[in-house]
Amino acid sequence: MESQHIRDFTVWTFLDYIGDFLILFAVILVCEWYAGKKGYNIFERTWLITAAVLMVLILALWRTYGRLLNWV
């Protein structure tokens, strides 16, 4: 029964990572669309994408590892 639990945990963790990746990919596509619509050059596009991706990554890391922080 223990191997079933480990396999279920592994599958759900893998699906969670896939979901995070798809959200990150969608954010990048929306940023590219917005930057193209506004006519931004390559440097403005990179700043926009970097800011948006960092916000998503911080939220994902906080959701994953935030419970490990002990606020004393």
PDB file with one MODEL, atoms N, CA, C and O in Angstrom:
MODEL        1
ATOM      1  N   MET A   1       0.817  -1.194   0.000  1.00  0.00           N
ATOM      2  CA  MET A   1       0.000   0.000   0.000  1.00  0.00           C
ATOM      3  C   MET A   1       0.860   1.256   0.000  1.00  0.00           C
ATOM      4  O   MET A   1       0.439   2.299  -0.501  1.00  0.00           O
ATOM      5  N   GLU A   2       2.055   1.162   0.556  1.00  0.00           N
ATOM      6  CA  GLU A   2       2.943   2.315   0.618  1.00  0.00           C
ATOM      7  C   GLU A   2       3.402   2.744  -0.776  1.00  0.00           C
ATOM      8  O   GLU A   2       3.532   3.940  -1.038  1.00  0.00           O
ATOM      9  N   SER A   3       3.646   1.797  -1.664  1.00  0.00           N
ATOM     10  CA  SER A   3       4.079   2.153  -3.017  1.00  0.00           C
ATOM     11  C   SER A   3       2.967   2.870  -3.781  1.00  0.00           C
ATOM     12  O   SER A   3       3.251   3.732  -4.613  1.00  0.00           O
ATOM     13  N   GLN A   4       1.721   2.532  -3.514  1.00  0.00           N
ATOM     14  CA  GLN A   4       0.594   3.221  -4.149  1.00  0.00           C
ATOM     15  C   GLN A   4       0.561   4.686  -3.713  1.00  0.00           C
ATOM     16  O   GLN A   4       0.310   5.573  -4.529  1.00  0.00           O
ATOM     17  N   HIS A   5       0.810   4.934  -2.449  1.00  0.00           N
ATOM     18  CA  HIS A   5       0.819   6.299  -1.931  1.00  0.00           C
ATOM     19  C   HIS A   5       1.945   7.110  -2.569  1.00  0.00           C
ATOM     20  O   HIS A   5       1.743   8.261  -2.954  1.00  0.00           O
ATOM     21  N   ILE A   6       3.119   6.516  -2.678  1.00  0.00           N
ATOM     22  CA  ILE A   6       4.260   7.206  -3.286  1.00  0.00           C
ATOM     23  C   ILE A   6       3.977   7.505  -4.751  1.00  0.00           C
ATOM     24  O   ILE A   6       4.306   8.587  -5.237  1.00  0.00           O
ATOM     25  N   ARG A   7       3.372   6.559  -5.458  1.00  0.00           N
ATOM     26  CA  ARG A   7       3.058   6.776  -6.866  1.00  0.00           C
ATOM     27  C   ARG A   7       2.010   7.877  -7.021  1.00  0.00           C
ATOM     28  O   ARG A   7       2.143   8.729  -7.900  1.00  0.00           O
ATOM     29  N   ASP A   8       0.976   7.874  -6.188  1.00  0.00           N
ATOM     30  CA  ASP A   8      -0.041   8.923  -6.257  1.00  0.00           C
ATOM     31  C   ASP A   8       0.559  10.293  -5.963  1.00  0.00           C
ATOM     32  O   ASP A   8       0.249  11.275  -6.638  1.00  0.00           O
ATOM     33  N   PHE A   9       1.418  10.350  -4.954  1.00  0.00           N
ATOM     34  CA  PHE A   9       2.075  11.610  -4.613  1.00  0.00           C
ATOM     35  C   PHE A   9       2.929  12.102  -5.773  1.00  0.00           C
ATOM     36  O   PHE A   9       2.924  13.293  -6.083  1.00  0.00           O
ATOM     37  N   THR A  10       3.657  11.203  -6.411  1.00  0.00           N
ATOM     38  CA  THR A  10       4.509  11.570  -7.540  1.00  0.00           C
ATOM     39  C   THR A  10       3.680  12.066  -8.714  1.00  0.00           C
ATOM     40  O   THR A  10       4.037  13.061  -9.346  1.00  0.00           O
ATOM     41  N   VAL A  11       2.589  11.393  -9.009  1.00  0.00           N
ATOM     42  CA  VAL A  11       1.737  11.804 -10.131  1.00  0.00           C
ATOM     43  C   VAL A  11       1.127  13.169  -9.861  1.00  0.00           C
ATOM     44  O   VAL A  11       1.130  14.026 -10.745  1.00  0.00           O
ATOM     45  N   TRP A  12       0.602  13.392  -8.658  1.00  0.00           N
ATOM     46  CA  TRP A  12      -0.018  14.680  -8.353  1.00  0.00           C
ATOM     47  C   TRP A  12       1.007  15.798  -8.317  1.00  0.00           C
ATOM     48  O   TRP A  12       0.703  16.919  -8.725  1.00  0.00           O
ATOM     49  N   THR A  13       2.212  15.525  -7.840  1.00  0.00           N
ATOM     50  CA  THR A  13       3.269  16.531  -7.859  1.00  0.00           C
ATOM     51  C   THR A  13       3.643  16.877  -9.290  1.00  0.00           C
ATOM     52  O   THR A  13       3.833  18.049  -9.617  1.00  0.00           O
ATOM     53  N   PHE A  14       3.750  15.874 -10.141  1.00  0.00           N
ATOM     54  CA  PHE A  14       4.057  16.107 -11.550  1.00  0.00           C
ATOM     55  C   PHE A  14       2.963  16.940 -12.216  1.00  0.00           C
ATOM     56  O   PHE A  14       3.265  17.871 -12.962  1.00  0.00           O
ATOM     57  N   LEU A  15       1.705  16.620 -11.957  1.00  0.00           N
ATOM     58  CA  LEU A  15       0.600  17.391 -12.527  1.00  0.00           C
ATOM     59  C   LEU A  15       0.578  18.819 -11.995  1.00  0.00           C
ATOM     60  O   LEU A  15       0.205  19.744 -12.717  1.00  0.00           O
ATOM     61  N   ASP A  16       0.970  19.003 -10.758  1.00  0.00           N
ATOM     62  CA  ASP A  16       1.051  20.348 -10.193  1.00  0.00           C
ATOM     63  C   ASP A  16       2.119  21.165 -10.903  1.00  0.00           C
ATOM     64  O   ASP A  16       1.908  22.342 -11.195  1.00  0.00           O
ATOM     65  N   TYR A  17       3.267  20.549 -11.185  1.00  0.00           N
ATOM     66  CA  TYR A  17       4.323  21.249 -11.920  1.00  0.00           C
ATOM     67  C   TYR A  17       3.884  21.578 -13.344  1.00  0.00           C
ATOM     68  O   TYR A  17       4.206  22.649 -13.859  1.00  0.00           O
ATOM     69  N   ILE A  18       3.163  20.681 -13.973  1.00  0.00           N
ATOM     70  CA  ILE A  18       2.660  20.953 -15.322  1.00  0.00           C
ATOM     71  C   ILE A  18       1.691  22.129 -15.296  1.00  0.00           C
ATOM     72  O   ILE A  18       1.733  22.989 -16.176  1.00  0.00           O
ATOM     73  N   GLY A  19       0.826  22.168 -14.298  1.00  0.00           N
ATOM     74  CA  GLY A  19      -0.102  23.289 -14.168  1.00  0.00           C
ATOM     75  C   GLY A  19       0.619  24.608 -13.973  1.00  0.00           C
ATOM     76  O   GLY A  19       0.248  25.612 -14.580  1.00  0.00           O
ATOM     77  N   ASP A  20       1.651  24.618 -13.128  1.00  0.00           N
ATOM     78  CA  ASP A  20       2.438  25.834 -12.933  1.00  0.00           C
ATOM     79  C   ASP A  20       3.118  26.258 -14.228  1.00  0.00           C
ATOM     80  O   ASP A  20       3.164  27.445 -14.549  1.00  0.00           O
ATOM     81  N   PHE A  21       3.642  25.298 -14.967  1.00  0.00           N
ATOM     82  CA  PHE A  21       4.288  25.615 -16.237  1.00  0.00           C
ATOM     83  C   PHE A  21       3.290  26.202 -17.230  1.00  0.00           C
ATOM     84  O   PHE A  21       3.613  27.162 -17.929  1.00  0.00           O
ATOM     85  N   LEU A  22       2.094  25.648 -17.303  1.00  0.00           N
ATOM     86  CA  LEU A  22       1.090  26.167 -18.231  1.00  0.00           C
ATOM     87  C   LEU A  22       0.658  27.578 -17.857  1.00  0.00           C
ATOM     88  O   LEU A  22       0.441  28.409 -18.739  1.00  0.00           O
ATOM     89  N   ILE A  23       0.532  27.859 -16.576  1.00  0.00           N
ATOM     90  CA  ILE A  23       0.197  29.216 -16.144  1.00  0.00           C
ATOM     91  C   ILE A  23       1.318  30.173 -16.522  1.00  0.00           C
ATOM     92  O   ILE A  23       1.056  31.273 -17.009  1.00  0.00           O
ATOM     93  N   LEU A  24       2.556  29.767 -16.305  1.00  0.00           N
ATOM     94  CA  LEU A  24       3.696  30.605 -16.663  1.00  0.00           C
ATOM     95  C   LEU A  24       3.756  30.841 -18.167  1.00  0.00           C
ATOM     96  O   LEU A  24       4.039  31.953 -18.610  1.00  0.00           O
ATOM     97  N   PHE A  25       3.494  29.815 -18.942  1.00  0.00           N
ATOM     98  CA  PHE A  25       3.492  29.948 -20.398  1.00  0.00           C
ATOM     99  C   PHE A  25       2.382  30.892 -20.857  1.00  0.00           C
ATOM    100  O   PHE A  25       2.589  31.694 -21.767  1.00  0.00           O
ATOM    101  N   ALA A  26       1.214  30.801 -20.237  1.00  0.00           N
ATOM    102  CA  ALA A  26       0.104  31.694 -20.589  1.00  0.00           C
ATOM    103  C   ALA A  26       0.446  33.143 -20.254  1.00  0.00           C
ATOM    104  O   ALA A  26       0.103  34.050 -21.012  1.00  0.00           O
ATOM    105  N   VAL A  27       1.113  33.368 -19.135  1.00  0.00           N
ATOM    106  CA  VAL A  27       1.522  34.730 -18.771  1.00  0.00           C
ATOM    107  C   VAL A  27       2.498  35.280 -19.798  1.00  0.00           C
ATOM    108  O   VAL A  27       2.399  36.445 -20.183  1.00  0.00           O
ATOM    109  N   ILE A  28       3.431  34.466 -20.242  1.00  0.00           N
ATOM    110  CA  ILE A  28       4.394  34.913 -21.255  1.00  0.00           C
ATOM    111  C   ILE A  28       3.684  35.244 -22.562  1.00  0.00           C
ATOM    112  O   ILE A  28       3.996  36.254 -23.193  1.00  0.00           O
ATOM    113  N   LEU A  29       2.739  34.411 -22.975  1.00  0.00           N
ATOM    114  CA  LEU A  29       2.010  34.688 -24.213  1.00  0.00           C
ATOM    115  C   LEU A  29       1.193  35.972 -24.119  1.00  0.00           C
ATOM    116  O   LEU A  29       1.149  36.749 -25.073  1.00  0.00           O
ATOM    117  N   VAL A  30       0.553  36.199 -22.987  1.00  0.00           N
ATOM    118  CA  VAL A  30      -0.225  37.433 -22.813  1.00  0.00           C
ATOM    119  C   VAL A  30       0.696  38.648 -22.822  1.00  0.00           C
ATOM    120  O   VAL A  30       0.351  39.678 -23.403  1.00  0.00           O
ATOM    121  N   CYS A  31       1.858  38.542 -22.189  1.00  0.00           N
ATOM    122  CA  CYS A  31       2.817  39.651 -22.206  1.00  0.00           C
ATOM    123  C   CYS A  31       3.315  39.927 -23.617  1.00  0.00           C
ATOM    124  O   CYS A  31       3.440  41.086 -24.013  1.00  0.00           O
ATOM    125  N   GLU A  32       3.597  38.891 -24.369  1.00  0.00           N
ATOM    126  CA  GLU A  32       4.035  39.082 -25.754  1.00  0.00           C
ATOM    127  C   GLU A  32       2.938  39.736 -26.594  1.00  0.00           C
ATOM    128  O   GLU A  32       3.216  40.614 -27.412  1.00  0.00           O
ATOM    129  N   TRP A  33       1.705  39.308 -26.391  1.00  0.00           N
ATOM    130  CA  TRP A  33       0.592  39.901 -27.130  1.00  0.00           C
ATOM    131  C   TRP A  33       0.440  41.379 -26.777  1.00  0.00           C
ATOM    132  O   TRP A  33       0.268  42.216 -27.663  1.00  0.00           O
ATOM    133  N   TYR A  34       0.504  41.700 -25.489  1.00  0.00           N
ATOM    134  CA  TYR A  34       0.349  43.081 -25.038  1.00  0.00           C
ATOM    135  C   TYR A  34       1.494  43.951 -25.558  1.00  0.00           C
ATOM    136  O   TYR A  34       1.268  45.070 -26.019  1.00  0.00           O
ATOM    137  N   ALA A  35       2.724  43.433 -25.483  1.00  0.00           N
ATOM    138  CA  ALA A  35       3.874  44.199 -25.955  1.00  0.00           C
ATOM    139  C   ALA A  35       3.811  44.405 -27.465  1.00  0.00           C
ATOM    140  O   ALA A  35       4.177  45.471 -27.959  1.00  0.00           O
ATOM    141  N   GLY A  36       3.355  43.404 -28.194  1.00  0.00           N
ATOM    142  CA  GLY A  36       3.208  43.563 -29.637  1.00  0.00           C
ATOM    143  C   GLY A  36       2.126  44.566 -29.993  1.00  0.00           C
ATOM    144  O   GLY A  36       2.269  45.333 -30.945  1.00  0.00           O
ATOM    145  N   LYS A  37       1.045  44.560 -29.228  1.00  0.00           N
ATOM    146  CA  LYS A  37      -0.053  45.489 -29.474  1.00  0.00           C
ATOM    147  C   LYS A  37       0.374  46.931 -29.198  1.00  0.00           C
ATOM    148  O   LYS A  37      -0.031  47.848 -29.913  1.00  0.00           O
ATOM    149  N   LYS A  38       1.187  47.130 -28.166  1.00  0.00           N
ATOM    150  CA  LYS A  38       1.652  48.470 -27.809  1.00  0.00           C
ATOM    151  C   LYS A  38       2.851  48.915 -28.650  1.00  0.00           C
ATOM    152  O   LYS A  38       3.201  50.095 -28.643  1.00  0.00           O
ATOM    153  N   GLY A  39       3.477  47.994 -29.368  1.00  0.00           N
ATOM    154  CA  GLY A  39       4.619  48.345 -30.209  1.00  0.00           C
ATOM    155  C   GLY A  39       5.915  48.530 -29.430  1.00  0.00           C
ATOM    156  O   GLY A  39       6.756  49.342 -29.815  1.00  0.00           O
ATOM    157  N   TYR A  40       6.084  47.794 -28.349  1.00  0.00           N
ATOM    158  CA  TYR A  40       7.295  47.910 -27.545  1.00  0.00           C
ATOM    159  C   TYR A  40       8.485  47.321 -28.290  1.00  0.00           C
ATOM    160  O   TYR A  40       8.341  46.384 -29.077  1.00  0.00           O
ATOM    161  N   ASN A  41       9.675  47.888 -28.028  1.00  0.00           N
ATOM    162  CA  ASN A  41      10.880  47.311 -28.613  1.00  0.00           C
ATOM    163  C   ASN A  41      11.326  46.113 -27.772  1.00  0.00           C
ATOM    164  O   ASN A  41      10.669  45.755 -26.794  1.00  0.00           O
ATOM    165  N   ILE A  42      12.436  45.501 -28.154  1.00  0.00           N
ATOM    166  CA  ILE A  42      12.853  44.243 -27.530  1.00  0.00           C
ATOM    167  C   ILE A  42      13.202  44.421 -26.056  1.00  0.00           C
ATOM    168  O   ILE A  42      12.963  43.515 -25.257  1.00  0.00           O
ATOM    169  N   PHE A  43      13.765  45.578 -25.676  1.00  0.00           N
ATOM    170  CA  PHE A  43      14.144  45.792 -24.280  1.00  0.00           C
ATOM    171  C   PHE A  43      12.921  46.014 -23.397  1.00  0.00           C
ATOM    172  O   PHE A  43      12.867  45.521 -22.271  1.00  0.00           O
ATOM    173  N   GLU A  44      11.949  46.751 -23.904  1.00  0.00           N
ATOM    174  CA  GLU A  44      10.715  46.943 -23.142  1.00  0.00           C
ATOM    175  C   GLU A  44       9.951  45.629 -23.005  1.00  0.00           C
ATOM    176  O   GLU A  44       9.331  45.373 -21.973  1.00  0.00           O
ATOM    177  N   ARG A  45       9.995  44.803 -24.040  1.00  0.00           N
ATOM    178  CA  ARG A  45       9.345  43.488 -23.963  1.00  0.00           C
ATOM    179  C   ARG A  45       9.988  42.611 -22.901  1.00  0.00           C
ATOM    180  O   ARG A  45       9.292  41.945 -22.135  1.00  0.00           O
ATOM    181  N   THR A  46      11.312  42.610 -22.855  1.00  0.00           N
ATOM    182  CA  THR A  46      11.988  41.764 -21.872  1.00  0.00           C
ATOM    183  C   THR A  46      11.700  42.222 -20.449  1.00  0.00           C
ATOM    184  O   THR A  46      11.536  41.388 -19.559  1.00  0.00           O
ATOM    185  N   TRP A  47      11.635  43.531 -20.216  1.00  0.00           N
ATOM    186  CA  TRP A  47      11.305  44.015 -18.877  1.00  0.00           C
ATOM    187  C   TRP A  47       9.885  43.636 -18.493  1.00  0.00           C
ATOM    188  O   TRP A  47       9.633  43.237 -17.356  1.00  0.00           O
ATOM    189  N   LEU A  48       8.964  43.757 -19.424  1.00  0.00           N
ATOM    190  CA  LEU A  48       7.573  43.400 -19.146  1.00  0.00           C
ATOM    191  C   LEU A  48       7.445  41.912 -18.827  1.00  0.00           C
ATOM    192  O   LEU A  48       6.794  41.538 -17.852  1.00  0.00           O
ATOM    193  N   ILE A  49       8.061  41.073 -19.639  1.00  0.00           N
ATOM    194  CA  ILE A  49       7.979  39.629 -19.425  1.00  0.00           C
ATOM    195  C   ILE A  49       8.689  39.236 -18.130  1.00  0.00           C
ATOM    196  O   ILE A  49       8.193  38.391 -17.386  1.00  0.00           O
ATOM    197  N   THR A  50       9.848  39.844 -17.856  1.00  0.00           N
ATOM    198  CA  THR A  50      10.580  39.529 -16.633  1.00  0.00           C
ATOM    199  C   THR A  50       9.763  39.878 -15.396  1.00  0.00           C
ATOM    200  O   THR A  50       9.693  39.086 -14.457  1.00  0.00           O
ATOM    201  N   ALA A  51       9.151  41.046 -15.388  1.00  0.00           N
ATOM    202  CA  ALA A  51       8.351  41.454 -14.225  1.00  0.00           C
ATOM    203  C   ALA A  51       7.160  40.526 -14.026  1.00  0.00           C
ATOM    204  O   ALA A  51       6.871  40.124 -12.899  1.00  0.00           O
ATOM    205  N   ALA A  52       6.471  40.184 -15.100  1.00  0.00           N
ATOM    206  CA  ALA A  52       5.293  39.319 -14.985  1.00  0.00           C
ATOM    207  C   ALA A  52       5.684  37.909 -14.557  1.00  0.00           C
ATOM    208  O   ALA A  52       5.019  37.311 -13.710  1.00  0.00           O
ATOM    209  N   VAL A  53       6.748  37.379 -15.130  1.00  0.00           N
ATOM    210  CA  VAL A  53       7.168  36.016 -14.796  1.00  0.00           C
ATOM    211  C   VAL A  53       7.668  35.944 -13.356  1.00  0.00           C
ATOM    212  O   VAL A  53       7.397  34.964 -12.661  1.00  0.00           O
ATOM    213  N   LEU A  54       8.386  36.955 -12.901  1.00  0.00           N
ATOM    214  CA  LEU A  54       8.852  36.941 -11.517  1.00  0.00           C
ATOM    215  C   LEU A  54       7.690  36.975 -10.532  1.00  0.00           C
ATOM    216  O   LEU A  54       7.735  36.314  -9.494  1.00  0.00           O
ATOM    217  N   MET A  55       6.649  37.744 -10.853  1.00  0.00           N
ATOM    218  CA  MET A  55       5.478  37.755  -9.969  1.00  0.00           C
ATOM    219  C   MET A  55       4.842  36.375  -9.892  1.00  0.00           C
ATOM    220  O   MET A  55       4.474  35.921  -8.809  1.00  0.00           O
ATOM    221  N   VAL A  56       4.712  35.707 -11.027  1.00  0.00           N
ATOM    222  CA  VAL A  56       4.107  34.370 -11.035  1.00  0.00           C
ATOM    223  C   VAL A  56       4.994  33.373 -10.299  1.00  0.00           C
ATOM    224  O   VAL A  56       4.494  32.540  -9.543  1.00  0.00           O
ATOM    225  N   LEU A  57       6.301  33.452 -10.511  1.00  0.00           N
ATOM    226  CA  LEU A  57       7.212  32.532  -9.828  1.00  0.00           C
ATOM    227  C   LEU A  57       7.215  32.746  -8.317  1.00  0.00           C
ATOM    228  O   LEU A  57       7.256  31.782  -7.552  1.00  0.00           O
ATOM    229  N   ILE A  58       7.172  34.007  -7.886  1.00  0.00           N
ATOM    230  CA  ILE A  58       7.129  34.276  -6.451  1.00  0.00           C
ATOM    231  C   ILE A  58       5.854  33.715  -5.848  1.00  0.00           C
ATOM    232  O   ILE A  58       5.891  33.114  -4.774  1.00  0.00           O
ATOM    233  N   LEU A  59       4.731  33.900  -6.522  1.00  0.00           N
ATOM    234  CA  LEU A  59       3.476  33.346  -6.004  1.00  0.00           C
ATOM    235  C   LEU A  59       3.504  31.819  -5.971  1.00  0.00           C
ATOM    236  O   LEU A  59       3.013  31.212  -5.019  1.00  0.00           O
ATOM    237  N   ALA A  60       4.070  31.200  -6.995  1.00  0.00           N
ATOM    238  CA  ALA A  60       4.137  29.737  -7.027  1.00  0.00           C
ATOM    239  C   ALA A  60       5.064  29.209  -5.939  1.00  0.00           C
ATOM    240  O   ALA A  60       4.749  28.213  -5.287  1.00  0.00           O
ATOM    241  N   LEU A  61       6.193  29.861  -5.740  1.00  0.00           N
ATOM    242  CA  LEU A  61       7.111  29.426  -4.687  1.00  0.00           C
ATOM    243  C   LEU A  61       6.519  29.661  -3.306  1.00  0.00           C
ATOM    244  O   LEU A  61       6.711  28.852  -2.398  1.00  0.00           O
ATOM    245  N   TRP A  62       5.798  30.768  -3.143  1.00  0.00           N
ATOM    246  CA  TRP A  62       5.163  31.026  -1.858  1.00  0.00           C
ATOM    247  C   TRP A  62       4.103  29.967  -1.565  1.00  0.00           C
ATOM    248  O   TRP A  62       3.975  29.504  -0.432  1.00  0.00           O
ATOM    249  N   ARG A  63       3.344  29.588  -2.594  1.00  0.00           N
ATOM    250  CA  ARG A  63       2.315  28.563  -2.417  1.00  0.00           C
ATOM    251  C   ARG A  63       2.953  27.219  -2.068  1.00  0.00           C
ATOM    252  O   ARG A  63       2.416  26.464  -1.256  1.00  0.00           O
ATOM    253  N   THR A  64       4.094  26.924  -2.681  1.00  0.00           N
ATOM    254  CA  THR A  64       4.739  25.634  -2.474  1.00  0.00           C
ATOM    255  C   THR A  64       5.535  25.581  -1.175  1.00  0.00           C
ATOM    256  O   THR A  64       5.403  24.634  -0.400  1.00  0.00           O
ATOM    257  N   TYR A  65       6.356  26.592  -0.937  1.00  0.00           N
ATOM    258  CA  TYR A  65       7.286  26.539   0.188  1.00  0.00           C
ATOM    259  C   TYR A  65       6.948  27.511   1.307  1.00  0.00           C
ATOM    260  O   TYR A  65       7.639  27.522   2.326  1.00  0.00           O
ATOM    261  N   GLY A  66       5.920  28.320   1.158  1.00  0.00           N
ATOM    262  CA  GLY A  66       5.576  29.296   2.181  1.00  0.00           C
ATOM    263  C   GLY A  66       5.148  28.668   3.485  1.00  0.00           C
ATOM    264  O   GLY A  66       5.332  29.257   4.551  1.00  0.00           O
ATOM    265  N   ARG A  67       4.581  27.484   3.414  1.00  0.00           N
ATOM    266  CA  ARG A  67       4.143  26.810   4.640  1.00  0.00           C
ATOM    267  C   ARG A  67       5.321  26.360   5.485  1.00  0.00           C
ATOM    268  O   ARG A  67       5.154  26.055   6.666  1.00  0.00           O
ATOM    269  N   LEU A  68       6.513  26.316   4.895  1.00  0.00           N
ATOM    270  CA  LEU A  68       7.694  25.903   5.645  1.00  0.00           C
ATOM    271  C   LEU A  68       8.290  27.038   6.473  1.00  0.00           C
ATOM    272  O   LEU A  68       9.118  26.803   7.353  1.00  0.00           O
ATOM    273  N   LEU A  69       7.863  28.272   6.189  1.00  0.00           N
ATOM    274  CA  LEU A  69       8.393  29.412   6.925  1.00  0.00           C
ATOM    275  C   LEU A  69       7.716  29.507   8.285  1.00  0.00           C
ATOM    276  O   LEU A  69       6.496  29.380   8.395  1.00  0.00           O
ATOM    277  N   ASN A  70       8.502  29.725   9.295  1.00  0.00           N
ATOM    278  CA  ASN A  70       7.971  29.910  10.644  1.00  0.00           C
ATOM    279  C   ASN A  70       8.124  31.377  11.015  1.00  0.00           C
ATOM    280  O   ASN A  70       9.240  31.866  11.194  1.00  0.00           O
ATOM    281  N   TRP A  71       7.017  32.068  11.130  1.00  0.00           N
ATOM    282  CA  TRP A  71       7.048  33.480  11.500  1.00  0.00           C
ATOM    283  C   TRP A  71       6.972  33.565  13.017  1.00  0.00           C
ATOM    284  O   TRP A  71       5.921  33.342  13.617  1.00  0.00           O
ATOM    285  N   VAL A  72       8.101  33.890  13.619  1.00  0.00           N
ATOM    286  CA  VAL A  72       8.153  33.947  15.087  1.00  0.00           C
ATOM    287  C   VAL A  72       8.227  35.382  15.526  1.00  0.00           C
ATOM    288  O   VAL A  72       8.280  35.659  16.724  1.00  0.00           O
TER     289      VAL A  72
ENDMDL
END
